[in-house]
Amino acid sequence: MSYCAELVTFTLTSDAEEYCRLRKAAITEVKAAHPKLLAVPFCGQRSDGTWVDLWIYETREAADAANADAANLPEFLKMFALLEDVEIEVTEFPESAVSPIA
């Protein structure tokens, strides 16, 4: 089995607190609509002012389905409206590559 990670980079058009608030609601909404969203463990600002966010899905097909459904997810759209210069790097990785933290 392989997982799919989307590494999303962007700039913000609002303050970080507003983005983080909307991000939490978006994650809840996407997870409810697409249960194969496994984790959204990290979001942070780089030293150059850009941001990076990591979304992990059970499969590439699950990620593609969630992305195709974005127009039907109002909380996600509210969050996405705060982003500019969005780039998404998709990476698939085997389950054996996951390193649990003890």
N, CA, C and O atoms as a Tinker XYZ file with bonds, in Angstrom:
   408  protein
     1  N      0.844000   -1.179000    0.000000    73     2
     2  CA     0.000000    0.000000    0.000000    64     1     3
     3  C      0.887000    1.239000    0.000000    63     2     4     5
     4  O      1.913000    1.277000    0.679000    81     3
     5  N      0.490000    2.244000   -0.758000    73     3     6
     6  CA     1.226000    3.497000   -0.712000    64     5     7
     7  C      0.278000    4.631000   -0.352000    63     6     8     9
     8  O     -0.907000    4.608000   -0.687000    81     7
     9  N      0.820000    5.609000    0.330000    73     7    10
    10  CA     0.072000    6.787000    0.728000    64     9    11
    11  C      0.381000    7.914000   -0.248000    63    10    12    13
    12  O      1.320000    7.830000   -1.040000    81    11
    13  N     -0.425000    8.965000   -0.179000    73    11    14
    14  CA    -0.224000   10.131000   -1.023000    64    13    15
    15  C     -0.107000   11.359000   -0.133000    63    14    16    17
    16  O     -0.981000   11.630000    0.691000    81    15
    17  N      0.972000   12.089000   -0.307000    73    15    18
    18  CA     1.165000   13.327000    0.443000    64    17    19
    19  C      1.129000   14.501000   -0.527000    63    18    20    21
    20  O      1.780000   14.483000   -1.571000    81    19
    21  N      0.367000   15.508000   -0.168000    73    19    22
    22  CA     0.345000   16.755000   -0.924000    64    21    23
    23  C      1.072000   17.810000   -0.098000    63    22    24    25
    24  O      0.646000   18.159000    1.003000    81    23
    25  N      2.155000   18.300000   -0.639000    73    23    26
    26  CA     2.907000   19.378000   -0.012000    64    25    27
    27  C      2.484000   20.668000   -0.715000    63    26    28    29
    28  O      2.841000   20.910000   -1.868000    81    27
    29  N      1.723000   21.481000    0.000000    73    27    30
    30  CA     1.129000   22.684000   -0.570000    64    29    31
    31  C      1.947000   23.887000   -0.121000    63    30    32    33
    32  O      2.150000   24.091000    1.076000    81    31
    33  N      2.414000   24.683000   -1.077000    73    31    34
    34  CA     3.115000   25.922000   -0.739000    64    33    35
    35  C      2.292000   27.102000   -1.251000    63    34    36    37
    36  O      1.616000   27.002000   -2.275000    81    35
    37  N      2.358000   28.218000   -0.529000    73    35    38
    38  CA     1.513000   29.361000   -0.860000    64    37    39
    39  C      1.957000   30.588000   -0.090000    63    38    40    41
    40  O      2.814000   30.510000    0.790000    81    39
    41  N      1.363000   31.727000   -0.432000    73    39    42
    42  CA     1.476000   32.933000    0.372000    64    41    43
    43  C      0.080000   33.255000    0.892000    63    42    44    45
    44  O     -0.923000   32.879000    0.285000    81    43
    45  N      0.027000   33.944000    2.006000    73    43    46
    46  CA    -1.246000   34.294000    2.639000    64    45    47
    47  C     -1.657000   35.714000    2.280000    63    46    48    49
    48  O     -0.815000   36.599000    2.132000    81    47
    49  N     -2.971000   35.920000    2.141000    73    47    50
    50  CA    -3.510000   37.262000    1.924000    64    49    51
    51  C     -4.144000   37.808000    3.197000    63    50    52    53
    52  O     -4.706000   38.904000    3.187000    81    51
    53  N     -4.061000   37.056000    4.293000    73    51    54
    54  CA    -4.614000   37.494000    5.575000    64    53    55
    55  C     -3.585000   37.193000    6.661000    63    54    56    57
    56  O     -2.475000   36.747000    6.369000    81    55
    57  N     -3.955000   37.437000    7.895000    73    55    58
    58  CA    -3.029000   37.120000    8.977000    64    57    59
    59  C     -3.062000   35.622000    9.278000    63    58    60    61
    60  O     -4.007000   34.922000    8.914000    81    59
    61  N     -2.034000   35.154000    9.935000    73    59    62
    62  CA    -1.871000   33.728000   10.204000    64    61    63
    63  C     -2.962000   33.183000   11.114000    63    62    64    65
    64  O     -3.395000   32.045000   10.933000    81    63
    65  N     -3.411000   33.954000   12.075000    73    63    66
    66  CA    -4.448000   33.484000   12.997000    64    65    67
    67  C     -5.748000   33.182000   12.255000    63    66    68    69
    68  O     -6.397000   32.168000   12.515000    81    67
    69  N     -6.122000   34.058000   11.338000    73    67    70
    70  CA    -7.333000   33.833000   10.543000    64    69    71
    71  C     -7.174000   32.582000    9.689000    63    70    72    73
    72  O     -8.087000   31.761000    9.604000    81    71
    73  N     -6.026000   32.443000    9.065000    73    71    74
    74  CA    -5.775000   31.258000    8.249000    64    73    75
    75  C     -5.862000   29.983000    9.094000    63    74    76    77
    76  O     -6.523000   29.026000    8.692000    81    75
    77  N     -5.220000   29.957000   10.230000    73    75    78
    78  CA    -5.224000   28.766000   11.077000    64    77    79
    79  C     -6.627000   28.416000   11.553000    63    78    80    81
    80  O     -6.976000   27.239000   11.643000    81    79
    81  N     -7.426000   29.421000   11.855000    73    79    82
    82  CA    -8.819000   29.180000   12.266000    64    81    83
    83  C     -9.603000   28.535000   11.123000    63    82    84    85
    84  O    -10.310000   27.548000   11.326000    81    83
    85  N     -9.473000   29.097000    9.931000    73    83    86
    86  CA   -10.192000   28.555000    8.775000    64    85    87
    87  C     -9.642000   27.191000    8.368000    63    86    88    89
    88  O    -10.392000   26.338000    7.894000    81    87
    89  N     -8.350000   26.982000    8.548000    73    87    90
    90  CA    -7.727000   25.698000    8.215000    64    89    91
    91  C     -8.338000   24.573000    9.049000    63    90    92    93
    92  O     -8.640000   23.503000    8.522000    81    91
    93  N     -8.521000   24.812000   10.354000    73    91    94
    94  CA    -9.112000   23.788000   11.225000    64    93    95
    95  C    -10.507000   23.392000   10.739000    63    94    96    97
    96  O    -10.831000   22.206000   10.683000    81    95
    97  N    -11.318000   24.366000   10.394000    73    95    98
    98  CA   -12.664000   24.078000    9.895000    64    97    99
    99  C    -12.606000   23.339000    8.566000    63    98   100   101
   100  O    -13.402000   22.431000    8.325000    81    99
   101  N    -11.679000   23.718000    7.710000    73    99   102
   102  CA   -11.537000   23.059000    6.410000    64   101   103
   103  C    -11.121000   21.605000    6.577000    63   102   104   105
   104  O    -11.655000   20.729000    5.896000    81   103
   105  N    -10.193000   21.341000    7.457000    73   103   106
   106  CA    -9.743000   19.965000    7.694000    64   105   107
   107  C    -10.903000   19.109000    8.186000    63   106   108   109
   108  O    -11.092000   17.989000    7.711000    81   107
   109  N    -11.674000   19.623000    9.128000    73   107   110
   110  CA   -12.829000   18.891000    9.646000    64   109   111
   111  C    -13.811000   18.584000    8.533000    63   110   112   113
   112  O    -14.325000   17.469000    8.446000    81   111
   113  N    -14.074000   19.561000    7.683000    73   111   114
   114  CA   -15.021000   19.375000    6.588000    64   113   115
   115  C    -14.513000   18.366000    5.557000    63   114   116   117
   116  O    -15.256000   17.482000    5.132000    81   115
   117  N    -13.257000   18.497000    5.161000    73   115   118
   118  CA   -12.697000   17.570000    4.166000    64   117   119
   119  C    -12.672000   16.152000    4.722000    63   118   120   121
   120  O    -13.022000   15.210000    4.011000    81   119
   121  N    -12.270000   15.980000    5.968000    73   119   122
   122  CA   -12.227000   14.654000    6.586000    64   121   123
   123  C    -13.617000   14.020000    6.634000    63   122   124   125
   124  O    -13.752000   12.818000    6.405000    81   123
   125  N    -14.649000   14.808000    6.927000    73   123   126
   126  CA   -16.016000   14.285000    6.976000    64   125   127
   127  C    -16.484000   13.834000    5.591000    63   126   128   129
   128  O    -17.159000   12.813000    5.462000    81   127
   129  N    -16.127000   14.586000    4.571000    73   127   130
   130  CA   -16.548000   14.263000    3.209000    64   129   131
   131  C    -15.661000   13.214000    2.552000    63   130   132   133
   132  O    -16.099000   12.483000    1.664000    81   131
   133  N    -14.412000   13.149000    2.998000    73   131   134
   134  CA   -13.421000   12.255000    2.393000    64   133   135
   135  C    -12.624000   11.562000    3.492000    63   134   136   137
   136  O    -11.526000   11.998000    3.838000    81   135
   137  N    -13.181000   10.478000    4.040000    73   135   138
   138  CA   -12.550000    9.817000    5.184000    64   137   139
   139  C    -11.176000    9.214000    4.895000    63   138   140   141
   140  O    -10.488000    8.799000    5.828000    81   139
   141  N    -10.764000    9.156000    3.648000    73   139   142
   142  CA    -9.426000    8.652000    3.344000    64   141   143
   143  C     -8.359000    9.736000    3.486000    63   142   144   145
   144  O     -7.192000    9.508000    3.167000    81   143
   145  N     -8.758000   10.913000    3.965000    73   143   146
   146  CA    -7.782000   11.906000    4.414000    64   145   147
   147  C     -7.270000   11.393000    5.753000    63   146   148   149
   148  O     -8.024000   11.320000    6.723000    81   147
   149  N     -5.998000   11.041000    5.808000    73   147   150
   150  CA    -5.438000   10.428000    7.014000    64   149   151
   151  C     -4.935000   11.433000    8.033000    63   150   152   153
   152  O     -5.138000   11.267000    9.236000    81   151
   153  N     -4.273000   12.486000    7.543000    73   151   154
   154  CA    -3.668000   13.438000    8.482000    64   153   155
   155  C     -3.340000   14.738000    7.766000    63   154   156   157
   156  O     -3.075000   14.763000    6.564000    81   155
   157  N     -3.365000   15.813000    8.537000    73   155   158
   158  CA    -2.892000   17.116000    8.075000    64   157   159
   159  C     -2.013000   17.625000    9.217000    63   158   160   161
   160  O     -2.392000   18.528000    9.963000    81   159
   161  N     -0.809000   17.013000    9.333000    73   159   162
   162  CA    -0.032000   17.158000   10.557000    64   161   163
   163  C      0.803000   18.428000   10.693000    63   162   164   165
   164  O      1.312000   18.716000   11.776000    81   163
   165  N      0.950000   19.188000    9.616000    73   163   166
   166  CA     1.925000   20.263000    9.708000    64   165   167
   167  C      1.555000   21.429000    8.820000    63   166   168   169
   168  O      1.099000   21.246000    7.691000    81   167
   169  N      1.752000   22.616000    9.330000    73   167   170
   170  CA     1.624000   23.845000    8.568000    64   169   171
   171  C      2.580000   24.854000    9.196000    63   170   172   173
   172  O      2.622000   25.003000   10.417000    81   171
   173  N      3.330000   25.533000    8.370000    73   171   174
   174  CA     4.254000   26.510000    8.937000    64   173   175
   175  C      4.737000   27.515000    7.915000    63   174   176   177
   176  O      4.646000   27.298000    6.706000    81   175
   177  N      5.247000   28.611000    8.422000    73   175   178
   178  CA     5.765000   29.679000    7.576000    64   177   179
   179  C      7.271000   29.543000    7.428000    63   178   180   181
   180  O      7.991000   29.355000    8.408000    81   179
   181  N      7.731000   29.640000    6.197000    73   179   182
   182  CA     9.164000   29.580000    5.900000    64   181   183
   183  C      9.808000   30.942000    6.136000    63   182   184   185
   184  O      9.119000   31.951000    6.282000    81   183
   185  N     11.117000   30.956000    6.169000    73   183   186
   186  CA    11.843000   32.211000    6.418000    64   185   187
   187  C     11.634000   33.238000    5.312000    63   186   188   189
   188  O     11.804000   34.436000    5.542000    81   187
   189  N     11.262000   32.780000    4.099000    73   187   190
   190  CA    11.021000   33.726000    3.000000    64   189   191
   191  C      9.594000   34.268000    2.988000    63   190   192   193
   192  O      9.230000   35.023000    2.086000    81   191
   193  N      8.781000   33.891000    3.981000    73   191   194
   194  CA     7.411000   34.373000    4.083000    64   193   195
   195  C      6.376000   33.462000    3.448000    63   194   196   197
   196  O      5.180000   33.636000    3.682000    81   195
   197  N      6.807000   32.495000    2.649000    73   195   198
   198  CA     5.850000   31.545000    2.093000    64   197   199
   199  C      5.466000   30.535000    3.161000    63   198   200   201
   200  O      6.128000   30.407000    4.190000    81   199
   201  N      4.383000   29.824000    2.892000    73   199   202
   202  CA     3.881000   28.824000    3.825000    64   201   203
   203  C      3.925000   27.454000    3.186000    63   202   204   205
   204  O      3.941000   27.327000    1.962000    81   203
   205  N      3.945000   26.433000    4.018000    73   203   206
   206  CA     3.886000   25.044000    3.561000    64   205   207
   207  C      2.875000   24.305000    4.443000    63   206   208   209
   208  O      2.828000   24.496000    5.658000    81   207
   209  N      2.072000   23.458000    3.799000    73   207   210
   210  CA     1.048000   22.688000    4.501000    64   209   211
   211  C      1.096000   21.267000    3.948000    63   210   212   213
   212  O      1.254000   21.086000    2.741000    81   211
   213  N      0.965000   20.267000    4.798000    73   211   214
   214  CA     1.072000   18.872000    4.403000    64   213   215
   215  C     -0.252000   18.159000    4.629000    63   214   216   217
   216  O     -0.767000   18.131000    5.747000    81   215
   217  N     -0.813000   17.570000    3.540000    73   215   218
   218  CA    -2.059000   16.802000    3.589000    64   217   219
   219  C     -1.736000   15.385000    3.150000    63   218   220   221
   220  O     -1.152000   15.187000    2.085000    81   219
   221  N     -2.109000   14.393000    3.958000    73   219   222
   222  CA    -1.790000   12.991000    3.654000    64   221   223
   223  C     -3.089000   12.204000    3.483000    63   222   224   225
   224  O     -3.972000   12.220000    4.340000    81   223
   225  N     -3.169000   11.517000    2.346000    73   223   226
   226  CA    -4.337000   10.703000    1.999000    64   225   227
   227  C     -3.938000    9.243000    1.915000    63   226   228   229
   228  O     -2.766000    8.909000    1.738000    81   227
   229  N     -4.932000    8.379000    2.044000    73   227   230
   230  CA    -4.693000    6.938000    1.955000    64   229   231
   231  C     -4.138000    6.536000    0.584000    63   230   232   233
   232  O     -3.291000    5.647000    0.491000    81   231
   233  N     -4.617000    7.193000   -0.477000    73   231   234
   234  CA    -4.168000    6.874000   -1.838000    64   233   235
   235  C     -4.156000    8.138000   -2.687000    63   234   236   237
   236  O     -4.716000    9.165000   -2.304000    81   235
   237  N     -3.521000    8.049000   -3.822000    73   235   238
   238  CA    -3.543000    9.158000   -4.789000    64   237   239
   239  C     -4.969000    9.394000   -5.277000    63   238   240   241
   240  O     -5.385000   10.537000   -5.465000    81   239
   241  N     -5.713000    8.312000   -5.481000    73   239   242
   242  CA    -7.096000    8.437000   -5.931000    64   241   243
   243  C     -7.951000    9.181000   -4.902000    63   242   244   245
   244  O     -8.822000    9.969000   -5.270000    81   243
   245  N     -7.703000    8.931000   -3.623000    73   243   246
   246  CA    -8.434000    9.630000   -2.568000    64   245   247
   247  C     -8.118000   11.126000   -2.576000    63   246   248   249
   248  O     -9.012000   11.953000   -2.398000    81   247
   249  N     -6.863000   11.467000   -2.780000    73   247   250
   250  CA    -6.462000   12.875000   -2.870000    64   249   251
   251  C     -7.113000   13.536000   -4.074000    63   250   252   253
   252  O     -7.630000   14.649000   -3.982000    81   251
   253  N     -7.084000   12.836000   -5.209000    73   251   254
   254  CA    -7.691000   13.379000   -6.428000    64   253   255
   255  C     -9.195000   13.596000   -6.235000    63   254   256   257
   256  O     -9.739000   14.607000   -6.681000    81   255
   257  N     -9.861000   12.655000   -5.574000    73   255   258
   258  CA   -11.300000   12.783000   -5.331000    64   257   259
   259  C    -11.604000   13.984000   -4.437000    63   258   260   261
   260  O    -12.555000   14.722000   -4.696000    81   259
   261  N    -10.817000   14.185000   -3.405000    73   259   262
   262  CA   -11.017000   15.328000   -2.514000    64   261   263
   263  C    -10.787000   16.636000   -3.268000    63   262   264   265
   264  O    -11.551000   17.588000   -3.109000    81   263
   265  N     -9.752000   16.684000   -4.076000    73   263   266
   266  CA    -9.481000   17.896000   -4.851000    64   265   267
   267  C    -10.596000   18.175000   -5.851000    63   266   268   269
   268  O    -10.972000   19.330000   -6.050000    81   267
   269  N    -11.125000   17.135000   -6.478000    73   267   270
   270  CA   -12.209000   17.301000   -7.445000    64   269   271
   271  C    -13.488000   17.795000   -6.777000    63   270   272   273
   272  O    -14.334000   18.406000   -7.429000    81   271
   273  N    -13.630000   17.536000   -5.488000    73   271   274
   274  CA   -14.822000   17.908000   -4.731000    64   273   275
   275  C    -14.690000   19.265000   -4.048000    63   274   276   277
   276  O    -15.619000   19.687000   -3.360000    81   275
   277  N    -13.595000   19.945000   -4.212000    73   275   278
   278  CA   -13.333000   21.189000   -3.489000    64   277   279
   279  C    -14.447000   22.225000   -3.644000    63   278   280   281
   280  O    -14.761000   22.938000   -2.691000    81   279
   281  N    -15.038000   22.314000   -4.813000    73   279   282
   282  CA   -16.093000   23.302000   -5.048000    64   281   283
   283  C    -17.330000   23.054000   -4.188000    63   282   284   285
   284  O    -18.155000   23.952000   -4.018000    81   283
   285  N    -17.462000   21.857000   -3.651000    73   283   286
   286  CA   -18.604000   21.498000   -2.807000    64   285   287
   287  C    -18.298000   21.583000   -1.312000    63   286   288   289
   288  O    -19.101000   21.150000   -0.485000    81   287
   289  N    -17.145000   22.138000   -0.971000    73   287   290
   290  CA   -16.701000   22.202000    0.422000    64   289   291
   291  C    -16.528000   23.666000    0.831000    63   290   292   293
   292  O    -15.434000   24.213000    0.689000    81   291
   293  N    -17.584000   24.313000    1.338000    73   291   294
   294  CA   -17.529000   25.754000    1.613000    64   293   295
   295  C    -16.469000   26.174000    2.630000    63   294   296   297
   296  O    -15.862000   27.234000    2.478000    81   295
   297  N    -16.238000   25.370000    3.654000    73   295   298
   298  CA   -15.216000   25.746000    4.637000    64   297   299
   299  C    -13.821000   25.682000    4.002000    63   298   300   301
   300  O    -12.971000   26.529000    4.275000    81   299
   301  N    -13.599000   24.690000    3.168000    73   299   302
   302  CA   -12.328000   24.603000    2.453000    64   301   303
   303  C    -12.163000   25.816000    1.536000    63   302   304   305
   304  O    -11.081000   26.398000    1.466000    81   303
   305  N    -13.221000   26.194000    0.839000    73   303   306
   306  CA   -13.143000   27.339000   -0.075000    64   305   307
   307  C    -12.844000   28.641000    0.670000    63   306   308   309
   308  O    -12.128000   29.498000    0.151000    81   307
   309  N    -13.384000   28.796000    1.874000    73   307   310
   310  CA   -13.079000   29.988000    2.683000    64   309   311
   311  C    -11.585000   30.045000    2.996000    63   310   312   313
   312  O    -10.958000   31.099000    2.898000    81   311
   313  N    -11.025000   28.892000    3.376000    73   311   314
   314  CA    -9.592000   28.843000    3.664000    64   313   315
   315  C     -8.791000   29.117000    2.394000    63   314   316   317
   316  O     -7.863000   29.925000    2.395000    81   315
   317  N     -9.157000   28.442000    1.326000    73   315   318
   318  CA    -8.407000   28.549000    0.071000    64   317   319
   319  C     -8.429000   29.971000   -0.473000    63   318   320   321
   320  O     -7.488000   30.386000   -1.150000    81   319
   321  N     -9.486000   30.724000   -0.188000    73   319   322
   322  CA    -9.591000   32.106000   -0.661000    64   321   323
   323  C     -8.495000   33.003000   -0.085000    63   322   324   325
   324  O     -8.224000   34.074000   -0.627000    81   323
   325  N     -7.868000   32.576000    1.002000    73   323   326
   326  CA    -6.803000   33.371000    1.628000    64   325   327
   327  C     -5.420000   33.089000    1.037000    63   326   328   329
   328  O     -4.433000   33.697000    1.452000    81   327
   329  N     -5.343000   32.170000    0.070000    73   327   330
   330  CA    -4.055000   31.735000   -0.470000    64   329   331
   331  C     -3.793000   32.326000   -1.839000    63   330   332   333
   332  O     -4.710000   32.506000   -2.641000    81   331
   333  N     -2.520000   32.628000   -2.098000    73   331   334
   334  CA    -2.055000   33.051000   -3.418000    64   333   335
   335  C     -0.833000   32.228000   -3.768000    63   334   336   337
   336  O     -0.201000   31.625000   -2.901000    81   335
   337  N     -0.508000   32.211000   -5.056000    73   335   338
   338  CA     0.700000   31.522000   -5.539000    64   337   339
   339  C      0.753000   30.078000   -5.043000    63   338   340   341
   340  O      1.795000   29.613000   -4.580000    81   339
   341  N     -0.368000   29.375000   -5.141000    73   339   342
   342  CA    -0.476000   28.008000   -4.639000    64   341   343
   343  C      0.230000   27.038000   -5.584000    63   342   344   345
   344  O      0.021000   27.065000   -6.797000    81   343
   345  N      1.058000   26.193000   -5.010000    73   343   346
   346  CA     1.696000   25.097000   -5.732000    64   345   347
   347  C      1.509000   23.832000   -4.905000    63   346   348   349
   348  O      1.654000   23.844000   -3.682000    81   347
   349  N      1.180000   22.731000   -5.597000    73   347   350
   350  CA     0.969000   21.461000   -4.904000    64   349   351
   351  C      1.908000   20.430000   -5.484000    63   350   352   353
   352  O      1.860000   20.125000   -6.676000    81   351
   353  N      2.763000   19.895000   -4.632000    73   351   354
   354  CA     3.651000   18.799000   -5.013000    64   353   355
   355  C      3.071000   17.514000   -4.446000    63   354   356   357
   356  O      2.866000   17.394000   -3.239000    81   355
   357  N      2.806000   16.553000   -5.329000    73   355   358
   358  CA     2.212000   15.290000   -4.916000    64   357   359
   359  C      3.299000   14.228000   -4.852000    63   358   360   361
   360  O      4.068000   14.048000   -5.796000    81   359
   361  N      3.350000   13.533000   -3.731000    73   359   362
   362  CA     4.336000   12.480000   -3.519000    64   361   363
   363  C      3.627000   11.232000   -3.018000    63   362   364   365
   364  O      2.820000   11.297000   -2.091000    81   363
   365  N      3.927000   10.116000   -3.623000    73   363   366
   366  CA     3.414000    8.845000   -3.128000    64   365   367
   367  C      4.552000    8.132000   -2.409000    63   366   368   369
   368  O      5.699000    8.167000   -2.854000    81   367
   369  N      4.225000    7.485000   -1.292000    73   367   370
   370  CA     5.262000    6.804000   -0.527000    64   369   371
   371  C      4.698000    5.527000    0.081000    63   370   372   373
   372  O      3.523000    5.477000    0.448000    81   371
   373  N      5.526000    4.497000    0.190000    73   371   374
   374  CA     5.040000    3.223000    0.720000    64   373   375
   375  C      4.786000    3.298000    2.216000    63   374   376   377
   376  O      5.392000    4.094000    2.933000    81   375
   377  N      3.879000    2.449000    2.663000    73   375   378
   378  CA     3.569000    2.376000    4.094000    64   377   379
   379  C      4.813000    2.126000    4.918000    63   378   380   381
   380  O      4.931000    2.621000    6.038000    81   379
   381  N      5.747000    1.356000    4.366000    73   379   382
   382  CA     6.985000    1.040000    5.093000    64   381   383
   383  C      7.856000    2.271000    5.327000    63   382   384   385
   384  O      8.781000    2.226000    6.139000    81   383
   385  N      7.574000    3.365000    4.629000    73   383   386
   386  CA     8.348000    4.591000    4.812000    64   385   387
   387  C      7.890000    5.413000    6.006000    63   386   388   389
   388  O      8.567000    6.360000    6.405000    81   387
   389  N      6.752000    5.061000    6.575000    73   387   390
   390  CA     6.224000    5.785000    7.732000    64   389   391
   391  C      6.998000    5.357000    8.973000    63   390   392   393
   392  O      7.126000    4.166000    9.256000    81   391
   393  N      7.505000    6.325000    9.700000    73   391   394
   394  CA     8.280000    6.074000   10.906000    64   393   395
   395  C      7.460000    6.498000   12.118000    63   394   396   397
   396  O      7.353000    7.692000   12.396000    81   395
   397  N      6.880000    5.550000   12.844000    73   395   398
   398  CA     6.102000    5.923000   14.030000    64   397   399
   399  C      7.010000    6.521000   15.101000    63   398   400   401
   400  O      8.177000    6.157000   15.242000    81   399
   401  N      6.434000    7.434000   15.831000    73   399   402
   402  CA     7.155000    8.059000   16.947000    64   401   403
   403  C      6.779000    7.299000   18.213000    63   402   404   405
   404  O      5.599000    7.137000   18.523000    81   403
   405  N      7.771000    6.846000   18.926000    73   403   406
   406  CA     7.518000    6.065000   20.140000    64   405   407
   407  C      7.509000    6.967000   21.353000    63   406   408
   408  O      7.312000    6.494000   22.472000    81   407
